[in-house]
Amino acid sequence: MSRAILVIGQSHVAAVRAAAKARREADPDRPRTRVIHTVEPQYAPEVDGEGEEARFTPALADMIRDQIDRHAPLVASASGGNVHNGFALIRHPRPYDFLLSDEDGPPLDPEAEPVTEALVRAALEAGLERDRIRLREIRRLGGNAIQLESPPPLADGSAIAAQADAYFRNRGIAELGVAPAALRYKIWRLHSRIVAGYCADLGLRFLPVPPETQDAEGFLGPPFAGDATHGNQAYGEALICALEAL
Amino acid sequence: MSDHPYRSLPDTAYWRRAVAGQGPAIDPLAGGFLTLSQDDKVATAGSCFAQNIARYLRRSGFNFLVSETAHPIIPAEAAERHGYGLYSARYGNIYSARQLLQLFDRAYGAFAPAEDIWPAAGGEGRVVDPFRPTIEPQGYASEAELRADRAHHFARVREMFETLDVFVFTLGLTESWESAIDGAVFPVCPGVSGGVFDPARHAFRNFRVGDVAADLAVFIGRLRAVNPVARIILTVSPVPLVATASGHHVLAATTYSKSVLRAAAQEVVEDHDGVFYFPAYEIIMGAPAAARYFAPDMRNVTEEGVAQVMSVFLRHAASIDLPAPLDTPVAEPADAALAAAREWVEVMCDEALLDSDEA
């Protein structure tokens, strides 16, 4: 595909930005991939208003429109994709677990309190309000955009503990520990299913994680990890390739 | 003038002194009641009216025991919809003494009903627990999920029985549907909220006084085996039947049902130490109230009625005087009355599904 790409999002755009920069340096004439990070200071506070009235700030909306007008890019969204980490990266002091419906997943942890998937979904959805607004705005401004699934969790808890950023360090990841890999995987799957449902409601296409970035169990392969929760440049490159292949 | 036993009776023994002219806010409790301290762990179970007792105990600063709490990740509104906090554990409404006894036996592994999983009403492979069919509003996603949740629930039920100081049980119904295979009693008729009604497998049962009293007696014995100091308060729900399968008029069937429960409660209290009867039924249904505590449908109890019940309860059990219920006129504006009833109806009452168009 010889078309520019615009990826709108927050922290997960870093991987795409790194890959795009490497591409640009290697081949300046190649169609560019550009990113808009919606929580950068010039767009603050990112969203005005609440609920159904919420809109991206004029500065952010203008930037998205300008990029589309100038480059006619394929619009993709790496928006959101952090709620599942905020939820289940750190081991909860009252350990819990749940079963995934409609797909194979790890069994229940017999030592953890079972919670129904419906209630875990309710908990996740309560944290996804901002991400819903972002998707709605990207649909409004970007048309038939493509939502990129957030990267899967890393299987290795010690790698997560070692690379966790300040957000998780300040919340006691060292003391409480990293949540079991099986729970993190299931929360990520459920999170993806919820977001895919939002996309279907909005008429956005949902693009799953590039399979080559996953290990045999579906976790993020270590060569594609940027830190405890994000993909790296190689992951970003895989995303761009997946978009180009559409 | 000769002496006789009635000469020395207290005023509460006389209708003219205790009831006539006393107004609707009657206090019909006499003859001793238990004393509740703020430290006593109070557990509740029973028909939907019992949810009000839990609500008031919590509101009044008592140690309302909840052994099965929602996990902290769950939003409060979702937890409430999924039956957390309505009672001490997440068993939903327990309408009959047999259901209570079987809950105890199931929790301790002494009874494993043959029919222990139902297809959900909405289909799509979801399932419900026949013994608390509305506890997961959309049903469980799978049998494995249901069984895991049930095992956790039973552990919390055992914890409740073993740690409570006072158990308040509100008797609600005599009419039940049971498994023809092993007598497992369901809180609602199969097919109403999940499951498939099969006349060959499901039988109607209208318990008699002897049945209810015997079930309660066995339950008390088993509870005391795991918690020798447990005290018990029995009440009878004043809420009429939403529907009857007895073949009688629903009013006559209600009278029978409540009479059986009231008589059984009396017998059990007389036969067991540490078991008390609290006259919630009399406060709401008695002639002095003249039906003022009922919503216009003559079934749902208004918040005013619940407040009167609980003010009497707390006065006798804990020497607490709640503010008197507002002396509102009997005929409230329709919307206000409905609002009061609606507040009460917010308690989970799956029996009402019997008269739902969707049932």
Interface residues (C-beta under 8 A of the other chain):
Chain A: F87 H92 R94 Y96 F98 L99 S101 D102 L108 E113 P114 V115 T116 E117 A118 L119 V120 A122 A123 A126
Chain B: A70 H71 P72 I73 I74 P75 A78 A79 H82 E136 P137 Q138 Y140 A141 S142 A144 E145 A148 D149 A151 H152
